[in-house]
Amino acid sequence: MEPGLYIVATPIGNLEDISRRALRVLESVNSIVAEDTRITRGLLGKLGVKIPKLFSYTDFSNSNVVDQVLSGISNGLSIALVSDAGTPVISDPGYRLVLAAQLAKYKVIPIPGPCAAIAALSISGLPTDKFLFEGFLPEKRPARLARLSALCQERATLVLYEAPHRLKATIADCIEIFGGNRKSFLGRELTKLYETVFLSTLLDLQSLVDADSNQTRGELVLLIAGFRGKSSDLSPELSQLAEKLSEDMSKKRVSVLLAEYSGLTRREIYDHLIKTSAK
């Protein structure tokens, strides 16, 4: 093997998705850098790959791991980077390691393969000419709402990863910001035995998840169609009405009331009221 850092994609579920090239590289490199060595050791065993030297690299690893990899490459070693599943570095550790190898002018070789985000996009039926990979949204609700608000008029299809225990809260927040009629897609346990997919509106998706507890288990990819409307700037008439109503009602109540008739989301109207009241 040529000395360098090999970025090797591994299956996200179905072991048959491993490529011949990925198998050859994993069988031939001098060592493998893994997110969780226990998971990688189990995967290599299932694939029938003789296990080389393994060592762990996470976002919390110190610089010694990076130095060890760079030193190995400089001494003629070939080293593979893998994640627990899918393509390394995509919402996974490894960015600093890849950057260090690039800056040191060592070869960084992609061994492409499975990626949950791309797999979901390919079967979603949502537009794929433009998409924005957002990864995991913030855990805290205020920060999550702020981020969704910033994405409200993004025209590209949004790609989110989400943890099972946060899925219901995230869908509810998406409905608040984007409106319940926005098209969405949920891919769960893609390529695995209990794979399920669902394409409909955010409101329908919320009903599905509420009715079926299995939908909050396993690996999840949530896609949301991009904004297709006009600018969310309120018309002069609607703006005047909103401001008049807010003299006697809370901004939140005005936002709920006018969203039912204007075609805008509650968040868009609420944000407008906040801006105008700050002037």
C-alpha positions in Angstrom: 0.0 0.0 0.0 1.2 3.5 -0.8 1.9 5.5 2.4 -1.0 7.8 3.3 -4.3 8.3 5.1 -7.1 6.2 3.6 -10.7 7.5 4.4 -12.7 4.3 4.2 -16.5 4.2 4.1 -18.0 1.2 5.8 -21.6 -0.1 5.8 -24.4 1.8 7.6 -26.2 -1.5 8.2 -26.1 -4.1 5.5 -22.6 -5.7 5.4 -23.0 -6.4 1.6 -22.6 -2.7 1.0 -18.9 -2.9 1.7 -17.0 -2.3 -1.6 -14.2 -4.6 -2.9 -11.8 -1.7 -2.8 -12.7 -0.9 0.9 -12.1 -4.6 1.8 -8.8 -4.6 0.0 -7.6 -1.5 1.7 -8.7 -2.6 5.2 -6.9 -5.9 4.6 -3.7 -4.2 3.5 -3.1 -1.2 5.6 -0.7 -1.2 8.5 -3.2 0.2 11.0 -6.7 1.5 11.4 -7.9 4.6 13.2 -11.4 4.0 14.5 -14.0 6.1 16.3 -14.8 3.1 18.6 -12.3 0.2 18.3 -14.8 -2.3 19.8 -17.3 -1.6 17.0 -14.6 -1.6 14.3 -13.2 -4.9 15.7 -16.6 -6.5 15.5 -17.2 -5.2 11.9 -13.8 -6.5 10.7 -14.5 -9.9 12.3 -17.9 -10.1 10.4 -16.2 -9.1 7.2 -13.5 -11.7 7.6 -10.7 -9.1 7.6 -7.6 -9.9 9.6 -7.5 -7.2 12.3 -4.4 -5.0 12.1 -3.3 -2.6 14.7 -6.3 -0.5 15.9 -6.3 2.7 17.8 -9.0 5.2 18.7 -9.6 8.7 17.6 -12.5 10.9 18.7 -13.2 14.6 19.0 -11.8 14.5 22.5 -8.5 12.8 21.5 -5.4 14.7 22.3 -2.8 15.7 19.7 -0.7 12.6 20.4 -3.0 10.5 18.2 -2.6 12.9 15.3 1.2 13.0 15.8 1.2 9.2 15.9 -0.6 9.0 12.5 1.6 11.6 10.8 4.7 9.9 12.2 3.5 6.6 10.8 2.8 8.0 7.3 6.2 9.7 7.3 7.8 6.4 8.0 6.1 4.8 5.0 3.0 3.3 6.7 -0.5 3.2 5.2 -3.3 4.1 7.7 -7.0 3.8 7.3 -9.6 6.1 9.0 -13.0 4.6 9.6 -16.1 5.7 11.6 -18.5 3.5 13.4 -20.7 3.4 10.3 -20.8 5.1 6.9 -18.4 7.7 5.5 -15.8 9.0 8.0 -15.8 12.7 9.0 -19.4 13.2 7.9 -20.9 14.2 11.2 -18.2 12.1 12.8 -14.7 12.6 14.3 -11.8 12.9 11.9 -11.7 16.5 10.6 -8.6 17.5 12.5 -6.8 14.4 11.5 -7.5 14.8 7.8 -6.6 18.5 8.0 -3.3 17.7 9.7 -2.5 15.1 7.0 -3.4 17.6 4.2 -1.3 20.4 5.7 1.7 18.0 6.1 1.3 17.2 2.3 0.7 13.5 2.8 -1.6 11.7 0.5 -5.2 11.5 1.7 -7.1 8.9 -0.4 -10.9 8.6 -0.4 -12.4 5.1 -0.5 -16.1 6.2 -1.1 -19.1 4.2 -0.1 -22.2 4.3 2.1 -23.5 7.5 3.7 -26.9 7.7 5.5 -27.5 11.3 4.2 -27.0 10.4 0.6 -28.9 7.1 0.9 -31.9 9.0 2.4 -31.8 11.7 -0.3 -31.7 9.0 -3.1 -35.0 7.5 -2.1 -36.9 10.5 -0.5 -38.5 11.9 -3.6 -37.6 15.4 -2.5 -35.5 17.7 -4.7 -31.8 16.7 -4.7 -30.4 19.3 -7.1 -29.6 21.4 -4.0 -29.4 20.1 -0.5 -27.9 21.4 2.8 -26.4 18.9 5.2 -27.2 20.3 8.6 -26.2 17.3 10.7 -27.4 17.3 14.3 -29.4 20.4 15.4 -28.5 21.9 18.8 -29.8 20.0 21.8 -31.2 23.0 23.7 -34.6 24.1 22.4 -33.8 27.9 22.2 -30.7 27.2 20.1 -32.6 24.7 18.0 -35.4 27.1 17.3 -32.9 29.8 16.4 -31.1 27.6 14.0 -34.4 26.4 12.4 -35.5 30.0 12.1 -32.3 30.8 10.2 -33.1 28.0 7.8 -36.8 28.8 7.3 -36.4 30.3 3.8 -33.5 28.0 2.7 -34.5 26.7 -0.7 -32.3 23.6 -0.6 -33.6 20.3 0.8 -32.5 20.1 4.5 -30.7 17.0 5.7 -30.8 16.4 9.4 -29.5 13.6 11.7 -31.4 13.2 14.9 -31.2 11.1 18.1 -34.3 8.9 18.8 -35.1 10.6 22.1 -35.2 14.1 20.5 -37.1 13.2 17.3 -40.6 14.2 18.6 -39.3 17.6 19.9 -37.4 18.3 16.7 -40.5 17.6 14.5 -42.6 19.8 16.8 -40.1 22.6 16.5 -40.0 22.1 12.7 -43.7 22.5 12.5 -43.6 25.7 14.5 -40.9 27.2 12.3 -41.7 25.8 8.8 -45.4 25.1 9.2 -47.1 21.7 9.3 -47.6 21.4 5.5 -43.9 21.4 4.6 -42.9 18.2 2.9 -40.7 15.9 4.9 -39.1 12.4 4.8 -38.0 10.2 7.6 -35.6 7.3 7.0 -35.1 5.0 9.9 -32.5 2.2 10.2 -31.6 2.5 6.5 -30.3 -0.7 4.9 -31.0 -2.6 8.1 -33.5 -5.3 8.9 -36.2 -2.9 10.3 -35.8 -0.2 7.8 -38.8 2.2 7.4 -39.3 5.2 5.2 -42.0 7.8 5.2 -42.7 10.8 2.9 -45.5 13.2 3.7 -46.0 16.5 5.5 -44.5 17.4 8.9 -47.9 17.1 10.5 -48.4 13.6 9.1 -44.9 12.7 10.2 -45.7 13.9 13.7 -48.9 11.8 13.8 -46.9 8.7 12.6 -44.2 9.1 15.3 -46.8 9.7 18.0 -48.7 6.5 17.0 -45.7 4.2 16.5 -43.0 4.1 19.2 -40.7 2.1 16.8 -40.2 5.3 14.9 -38.1 6.7 17.8 -35.7 3.8 17.7 -32.5 3.3 15.7 -30.6 5.6 13.3 -32.7 8.4 11.9 -32.3 10.8 8.9 -34.9 13.6 8.6 -35.2 15.5 5.4 -37.3 18.7 5.0 -38.2 20.2 1.6 -36.8 23.6 0.9 -38.8 26.8 1.0 -40.9 27.3 -2.1 -42.9 30.4 -1.2 -42.2 34.1 -1.7 -40.2 36.2 0.8 -41.7 36.1 4.3 -41.7 39.9 4.5 -45.2 40.8 5.6 -47.3 42.9 3.3 -48.0 46.4 4.6 -51.6 45.5 5.2 -50.8 42.3 7.2 -48.0 44.1 9.1 -50.4 46.9 10.1 -53.0 44.3 11.2 -50.4 42.3 13.2 -49.2 45.4 15.0 -52.7 46.6 15.8 -53.7 43.3 17.2 -50.6 43.1 19.3 -51.7 46.2 21.2 -54.4 44.0 22.9 -53.0 40.5 22.5 -49.7 38.8 23.1 -47.3 38.5 20.1 -47.6 34.7 20.4 -51.4 34.8 20.1 -51.3 37.2 17.2 -48.8 34.9 15.4 -51.0 31.9 15.9 -54.1 33.7 14.7 -52.6 35.3 11.6 -50.7 32.2 10.6 -54.0 30.4 10.0 -55.0 32.9 7.3 -51.8 34.4 5.8 -49.9 31.3 4.6 -46.9 32.3 6.7 -45.7 30.5 9.7 -46.2 31.6 13.3 -42.5 32.1 13.7 -42.3 34.4 10.7 -45.1 36.6 12.0 -43.7 36.5 15.6 -40.2 37.5 14.4 -41.7 40.4 12.4 -43.5 41.7 15.6 -40.3 41.4 17.6 -38.4 43.4 15.0 -41.0 46.1 14.7 -41.4 46.5 18.5 -37.6 46.9 18.8 -37.5 49.9 16.5 
